[in-house]
Amino acid sequence: MTSPSGPQPQPDETTGSSAPTGEQLPQPGPNGDPTAGALIAIDAHFKMIFIVVVAFTAAFWLGYYGLIIFGSESETTKNAADTLKTAASSGVGSIFGLLGGAATGRGGA
């Protein structure tokens, strides 16, 4: 007997999955880790934020090295270079945080 929505897929004997035939499911990785073979889903919103953070970080590093190489020895230039270095270092930390959040599935979305 079939239900109104059509026949229900039966669990596969080898994997225990009820996925339709032909659909690839991630396989467990080494040591039985179920997440090792899983793909990371990245949406457009995350990509946009990631690109902006990388662009700002690169701009901060370029500004920092530009001031170090071509800047004067004034106190104002040293303070600006220090601020740019702090912002660039924070950007690197943000990049790793975004990647870690995406990899563990704990990113905001």
C-alpha positions as CSV (number, residue, x, y, z in Angstrom):
1,M,0.0,0.0,0.0
2,T,1.4,3.5,-0.9
3,S,0.8,6.7,1.0
4,P,-0.9,9.7,-0.7
5,S,2.5,11.3,-1.2
6,G,3.9,8.3,-3.1
7,P,6.1,5.4,-2.2
8,Q,8.4,5.9,0.7
9,P,12.1,5.1,0.2
10,Q,13.3,2.0,2.1
11,P,16.4,2.1,4.2
12,D,19.5,0.9,2.4
13,E,20.9,-2.3,3.9
14,T,24.5,-1.2,3.7
15,T,24.3,2.3,5.2
16,G,20.9,2.3,6.9
17,S,20.1,5.5,5.0
18,S,16.7,6.1,3.4
19,A,18.1,8.4,0.8
20,P,16.8,7.9,-2.8
21,T,19.0,5.8,-5.0
22,G,21.7,7.8,-6.8
23,E,22.1,10.5,-4.1
24,Q,25.6,10.6,-2.6
25,L,25.8,10.9,1.1
26,P,29.0,11.9,2.9
27,Q,30.8,8.8,4.2
28,P,32.4,8.7,7.6
29,G,36.1,9.6,7.6
30,P,39.0,7.7,9.2
31,N,38.5,6.4,12.7
32,G,34.7,6.6,12.2
33,D,34.4,10.4,12.5
34,P,31.0,11.1,10.9
35,T,32.0,14.8,10.1
36,A,35.3,14.1,8.4
37,G,33.7,13.5,5.0
38,A,31.0,16.2,5.3
39,L,31.1,19.2,3.1
40,I,30.9,22.7,4.5
41,A,27.9,24.7,3.3
42,I,28.8,28.3,2.7
43,D,26.1,30.8,1.8
44,A,26.4,34.1,-0.1
45,H,26.1,36.1,3.1
46,F,29.1,34.4,4.6
47,K,31.1,34.9,1.4
48,M,30.3,38.6,1.3
49,I,31.4,39.1,5.0
50,F,34.5,37.0,4.5
51,I,35.6,39.0,1.4
52,V,35.1,42.3,3.1
53,V,37.1,41.2,6.2
54,V,39.9,39.9,4.0
55,A,39.9,43.2,1.9
56,F,40.0,45.4,5.1
57,T,42.8,43.2,6.6
58,A,44.8,43.5,3.4
59,A,44.3,47.3,3.3
60,F,45.4,47.6,6.9
61,W,48.6,45.6,6.3
62,L,49.3,47.6,3.1
63,G,48.8,50.9,5.0
64,Y,51.0,49.7,7.8
65,Y,53.9,48.7,5.6
66,G,53.4,51.8,3.5
67,L,53.8,54.0,6.6
68,I,56.8,52.0,7.8
69,I,58.6,52.2,4.5
70,F,57.6,55.7,3.2
71,G,56.4,57.5,6.4
72,S,58.3,60.0,8.4
73,E,59.7,59.5,11.8
74,S,57.1,61.7,13.5
75,E,55.1,60.5,16.5
76,T,51.9,60.8,14.6
77,T,53.2,58.4,11.9
78,K,54.3,55.9,14.5
79,N,50.9,56.1,16.2
80,A,49.1,55.6,12.9
81,A,51.3,52.7,12.0
82,D,50.7,51.1,15.4
83,T,47.0,51.5,15.0
84,L,47.1,49.9,11.5
85,K,49.1,47.0,12.8
86,T,46.6,46.4,15.6
87,A,43.7,46.5,13.1
88,A,45.5,44.2,10.7
89,S,46.3,41.7,13.4
90,S,42.7,41.8,14.5
91,G,41.6,41.2,10.9
92,V,43.8,38.0,10.8
93,G,42.1,36.8,14.0
94,S,38.7,37.5,12.5
95,I,39.5,35.5,9.4
96,F,40.5,32.5,11.5
97,G,37.4,33.0,13.6
98,L,35.1,33.1,10.5
99,L,36.8,30.0,9.1
100,G,36.6,28.1,12.4
101,G,33.0,29.0,12.8
102,A,32.2,27.8,9.3
103,A,34.1,24.6,9.7
104,T,32.4,23.7,13.0
105,G,28.9,24.8,11.9
106,R,28.8,27.4,14.7
107,G,28.9,30.4,12.4
108,G,26.1,32.9,12.6
109,A,23.4,32.1,10.1
